C-alpha cells in the first residue's frame, strides 16, 4: 500500500463525511415526519409508508457506506478488506439479488456454472457496481451478465448512465482519483468512495476491474480466474 498523503486523506474523509451525512439527514427528516403525523388521521397512510420507505433506503445506504469505510481502514493497515471463498458464480449472484433492495436488477440468463474465488467479497463488489448504476441512471434497470472467456469468468454490470470517460478509466478506481471524479457526471463517482472500495475488493480476489462503453451505456467488467 502506498503512503497516503495527509492532504489526500483529508480530502477523502471530507468526501466520506459528506456522503454519510446525506442518508443520516434523510433518516432524521423522515422519522421526524412520521413521529409528527402518526396519530393524525387526516394524513394519508401512503405518505407515512413512503416516509418509512425513504428512511429504510437511507439506512441501507448508511450501513453500506460504513462497510466501505471499514474496508478502506483495513486496506490502510495492509489487511484484506473482506473475506472470500471458492464457490459457484451462480451462488454469489443469487445472494446478490437478495441484497439489492432498491432499484431494478436484471440478470441475463443463463449464468455459466463456474467456480471462482468470490464469496462475500465478490458479492459486495458486484453490489457496489450495481449501486453505482442505480446512482447514475435512477429509475432505470441495471443489467448483469456473466460469460466465460478462455480460463476466466467475466461479469458485466451495465447501466444506462453516462459512461466513464476514457481518460478516467484508471484514475476513477484510485484513492487520489475520488476527489477528481466527484461532481463529474462522466466520472461515475460512487458514494463513500465506491469505485475505490470496489477496486480494493477486486484486488483482494485477484480480479481485474475495468470500465468500457457499449451502445452509449456504461459497462463495468470484473474478470476472475476460474478455479
C-alpha positions, 0 to 999 in steps of 0.5 A: 500500500502506498503512503497516503498523503495527509492532504489526500486523506483529508480530502477523502474523509471530507468526501466520506463525511459528506456522503454519510451525512446525506442518508443520516439527514434523510433518516432524521427528516423522515422519522421526524415526519412520521413521529409528527403525523402518526396519530393524525388521521387526516394524513394519508397512510401512503405518505407515512409508508413512503416516509418509512420507505425513504428512511429504510433506503437511507439506512441501507445506504448508511450501513453500506457506506460504513462497510466501505469505510471499514474496508478502506481502514483495513486496506490502510493497515495492509489487511484484506478488506473482506473475506472470500471463498471458492464457490459457484458464480451462480451462488454469489449472484443469487445472494446478490439479488437478495441484497439489492433492495432498491432499484431494478436488477436484471440478470441475463440468463443463463449464468455459466456454472463456474467456480471462482474465488468470490464469496462475500467479497465478490458479492459486495463488489458486484453490489457496489457496481450495481449501486453505482448504476442505480446512482447514475441512471435512477429509475432505470434497470441495471443489467448483469451478465456473466460469460466465460472467456478462455480460463476466466469468468467475466461479469458485466454490470451495465447501466444506462448512465453516462459512461466513464470517460476514457481518460478516467478509466484508471484514475476513477478506481484510485484513492487520489482519483475520488476527489477528481471524479466527484461532481463529474457526471462522466466520472461515475463517482460512487458514494463513500468512495465506491469505485475505490472500495470496489477496486480494493475488493477486486484486488483482494480476489485477484480480479481485474476491474475495468470500465468500457462503453457499449451502445452509449451505456456504461459497462463495468467488467470484473474478470476472475480466474476460474478455479 
